[in-house]
Each structure stands twice: as C-alpha cells, then as structure tokens.
Amino acid sequence: MAAPLAQAQAGPTRLADEGPPGDGSTVNAHPESRERPADAIAGLLASLSIFVSLVGVAYRPARLIPAALLLALLAAAMGGRHQRLAAFAIGIGGACFVIGMAAAVITDHPVY
C-alpha cells in the first residue's frame, strides 16, 4: 500500500524523450504578418475619401464627391488589408453623391 502513495507524492512522471520544461521552441497560433506601406496608404486614402464624401453632401457635391470616389477607387486598387474599408468608401461616396445632389437641387444651393 505504501508504494502507490509514494509515487503519487513524487509528482507527475515524465517521458524519457521529453526535455526539460521550457526547452522547446514556442509556437504562435497567428502567423506574423508584415504590413506593407501601401496597406497603410490605402487605409488613409479610403478614410480621406469617406471624409470628403461626407463634406461633399453639404458643400458642392459635384466638385468634391467625384474626387472622393477617385480616392476610394485608388484605395480599392491598392488592395491589401484595408480592402473592405475601400469598398465601404465607394458605397458611401455613391450614396453621398445622390443625397448631396438631391439636397443641393431641392434647397437651390450651388451644385458645382
């Protein structure tokens, strides 16, 4: 009876081919990815496009929003990590163009 009790108190047994704890290489579940400078520029262009589109709703939509759409298309062409943001920028730009032109015509504000 004393032998099983002595083994239980000695601690967990280790396999013969196992090295000391913490001796192996660590494994990360997420692979390391380097962000290209073009990814950062694409994100900035898409964000700028959204801002200019929203400003264009209130101030001269025919002048500002086409430039914002060109920025959004350029950001989408660059691709990378911010591709969804660029797609949203294109959609927001199109919606802002329709809303801005309608608001400018209804309120008799200058379109261009």
C-alpha positions in Angstrom: 0.0 0.0 0.0 2.9 2.4 0.7 4.3 2.1 -2.9 1.3 3.8 -4.7 1.2 6.5 -2.2 4.9 7.2 -2.6 4.6 7.5 -6.4 1.6 9.9 -6.1 3.6 12.2 -3.8 6.6 12.2 -6.0 4.8 14.2 -8.7 3.9 13.6 -12.3 6.1 11.2 -14.2 7.9 12.4 -17.4 8.5 10.5 -20.6 12.1 9.6 -21.3 12.3 11.5 -24.6 10.9 14.7 -23.1 13.4 17.5 -22.4 13.4 19.9 -19.5 10.3 22.2 -19.3 10.6 25.3 -21.4 13.3 23.9 -23.6 11.3 23.7 -26.9 10.5 26.4 -29.4 7.4 28.3 -28.9 4.6 28.2 -31.4 2.3 31.1 -32.2 -1.2 30.5 -33.4 -1.2 33.6 -35.5 1.4 33.9 -38.2 3.5 37.0 -38.2 2.4 39.3 -41.0 4.3 42.4 -42.1 2.1 45.3 -43.2 3.3 46.9 -46.4 3.4 50.7 -46.6 0.9 50.5 -49.4 -1.6 49.0 -47.0 -1.3 52.0 -44.7 -1.6 54.4 -47.6 -4.7 52.6 -48.9 -6.4 52.8 -45.5 -5.6 56.5 -45.2 -6.9 57.1 -48.8 -10.2 55.3 -48.0 -10.7 57.2 -44.8 -10.0 60.5 -46.5 -12.5 59.5 -49.2 -15.2 58.9 -46.7 -14.5 62.3 -45.0 -14.5 64.2 -48.3 -17.7 62.4 -49.4 -19.5 63.4 -46.2 -18.3 67.0 -46.5 -19.5 67.0 -50.1 -23.0 66.3 -49.1 -23.2 69.8 -47.5 -20.8 71.7 -49.7 -20.6 71.5 -53.5 -21.3 67.8 -54.1 -20.5 67.8 -57.9 -17.0 69.1 -57.1 -15.9 67.1 -54.1 -17.6 63.7 -54.3 -16.1 62.7 -57.7 -12.7 63.4 -56.3 -13.6 61.3 -53.2 -14.7 58.5 -55.4 -11.4 58.5 -57.3 -9.6 58.3 -54.0 -11.8 55.4 -53.0 -11.2 53.6 -56.3 -7.4 54.1 -55.9 -7.5 52.7 -52.4 -9.5 49.7 -53.6 -7.0 49.1 -56.4 -4.1 49.1 -53.9 -5.9 46.3 -52.1 -4.3 44.8 -49.0 -5.6 44.8 -45.5 -8.0 47.8 -45.9 -9.9 46.4 -49.0 -13.2 46.3 -47.1 -12.8 49.9 -45.9 -12.1 51.0 -49.5 -15.3 49.1 -50.7 -17.3 50.9 -48.0 -15.8 54.2 -49.1 -17.0 53.6 -52.7 -20.5 52.8 -51.4 -20.6 55.8 -49.1 -19.3 58.0 -51.9 -22.1 56.9 -54.2 -24.8 57.4 -51.6 -23.4 60.8 -50.7 -23.4 61.8 -54.3 -27.1 61.0 -54.7 -28.0 62.6 -51.4 -25.8 65.7 -51.9 -27.1 66.3 -55.4 -30.7 65.9 -54.4 -30.2 68.2 -51.4 -28.5 70.9 -53.5 -31.2 70.9 -56.1 -34.1 70.9 -53.6 -32.5 73.7 -51.5 -31.3 75.7 -54.5 -27.7 75.6 -53.3 -24.9 75.6 -55.9 -24.1 72.1 -57.2 -20.7 73.0 -58.6 
